[in-house]
Amino acid sequence: MLKEYDPLKKKIFRVIDNDGKVINTKWFPDLPDEQIVKAYKDLLFARTADLQTISYQRQGRIYTYPPNLGQEAISIAAGQLMRENDWMVPAFREMGAMLAKGATLKELFLYYMGYEDGSAFKEARNMIPTSVPIASQLLHAVGIAYEIKYRKKDQVAFTFVGDGGTSEGDFHEALNFAGVWQVPVLFIVQNNQYGISTPFKMQTASDGIAIKSVAYGIKGIQVDGNDFFAMYKAIEEAVSHAKEGNGPVLIEAVTYRKGAHTTSDDPTKYRTKEEEMEWDKKDPLKRLKAYLKRKKLITDKMEEKLLADYKKEVDRQFTEAENYGPYPVEDVFQYHYEEMPDDLLAQKNEYERFLKWKEARV
Amino acid sequence: MKVMNMVQSINNALDIKLKEDDSVIIYGEDVGVEGGVFRITEGLQKKYGADRVFDSPLAESGIIGTAVGMAVAGLRPVVEMQFSGFVYPGFNQIISHAARMRNRSRGKFTTPMVIRMPYGGGINALEHHSESMETLFGHIPGLKVVIPSTPHDAKGLLIAAIESNDTVIYMEPKRMYRAIKQEVPEEKFNIPLGKAQVISPGTDITVVAYGAMIREVQKAMVLAKEAGISVELIDLRSIYPIDRDTLATSVKKTGRILTVTEGPRSFGVASEITQIINEDAFLYLEAPPKRVTGFDTIVPLPKGEHHYMQSAEKIFYELEKTVKY
């Protein structure tokens, strides 16, 4: 399949159309109906969580938040294909994959409320915290994949970046190192057309991102990122490719950031309603739902019930996060070194003496 | 015991760790087949294989960023920057990830890795090959910064750095690589990070230095002795964590302190030491703490470098003034 969709052929990989009709039976993934329904449910959950988080932010109950709206199929597909021992090296717009890997929504809330505890992902195996310095995380995935190859482990490292991130030097260095080392890493580029306000054509003169794989001597594929089936199939193929020792794969998921970059951003300043409407037709949730309705695997009534449950669940986890409690002084200091240096301990003690003085003063 | 120079003792430390711990991986520019431009890793690829000691693509961010990933996954990478002047493309990986991973993951992930780099002047090098920028690293929370001054210390500190579960910046005074030889134990030994060493006890003034400056101070001490001044020389060894106690204890005895560094003066290690003494030994001071440092200028190219570098005479000049204050 990777051969058939060689990026030099300039063919985007797509399995269903905008109405959820299968247009590519040859590469339709081999999935039981329940798993497809599960994907739909997870996508709906991620969408619900996103919308509610935006509203919490508007109410002043959470700090800046980067929504996933419109891009969820990518993360949901990746999440279904990540095994427990595979590595997840996120950027910061991969909610579905992070939840699948074992992060909780409560933890994500904690992070955006301002607790580092929300990036520890205590129960998630082999997932490092989100990475804010753009594209820098790609190199970590390559290093992790080197360990996998060196120790001959049956694992794959997944990592994510946006289209803006492909302009960073670390994107180049990561693909180059991965190509030289031939390590099992999947680079998933969420090409959502914008880096905050900067459109894709201002990031690169390249005809897409997937084609960049050619120069690094690695495999690449351009996929309709709003098509769950296409994403699933492409990642599945990439995983086998990497697991068989054939090296990394660059997957360009063509999608659209329906929401703002973060809650501090205002997309009306740099894009048109017409453009948004055009992409709305390709919405991943709508397309998956249309497929399932046609197959009579879901109904509007089912969706209504799910939506009500999910809203409650999101609210429950948010309330838990809101009641997390104060930030202990100890937590500022204790995680910088294996053993706290004397000088740092002295700074902590000095601050605690001040707090005591302040308390006694009132 | 075996007589070694610093190149040999660092190679020996790497050899010992490669042998006893298969999670130790060494890479960097030209470190594999050639053994690095200073031959520090010579022979190691042959001995341990090209999956453990190898040449990397020429990209400092790539080297350090992948090392962060390896360390997170359980390896102990020891990477080489060819010269400290070329580490800057990797700075984001150091400050944003190597130094922060433990804190961001609340201790779940650590980055036990060592970034080795030759630094400092005095070898008639080209542009970007003579700087001493240890302050930049000492300022970053989450890092340890170590600088040996002798072949013996280079070995013990490097072994401790590789065994540390924190990220360690290990700066090698390249002027000292082949400058002196001394007896170094052939077996493994550690020198704890964060501890300074009193090299020679004295009573009139404390002189603090590290790296290649130790030897310059020792030359100045010959002049001091002729002038009847007794110097207590401290090798700082660790820039961070900094050993406040050893510094303060010494100044409480001598009442005077002079710090000698190669790097620019402002916001430098000498400034930090001065403030430590102000906080911990102020009432014992008989003279203002003094600094002999590089200027707040770019290190001149070889024809002008002697103006910038610290010489025995320059150190003695300031030392005598401080004692006679």
Interface residues (C-beta under 8 A of the other chain):
Chain A: W87 V89 E116 D117 S119 A120 F121 K122 I128 P129 S131 P133 S136 L138 L139 H140 A141 V142 G143 I144 A145 Y146 E147 I148 Y150 A157 G169 D170 E173 A174 N176 F177 V180 D331 Q334 Y335 H336 Y337 E338 P341 D342 D343 L344
Chain B: I25 D51 S56 P57 A59 S61 G62 I64 G65 T66 A67 V68 G69 M70 A71 V72 A73 G74 L75 P77 P89 N92 Q93 S96 H97 M101 R102 N103 R104 S105 R106 G107 K108 F109 T110 P141 G142 K144 S164 N165 D166 G194 Y240 P241 I242 R244 D245
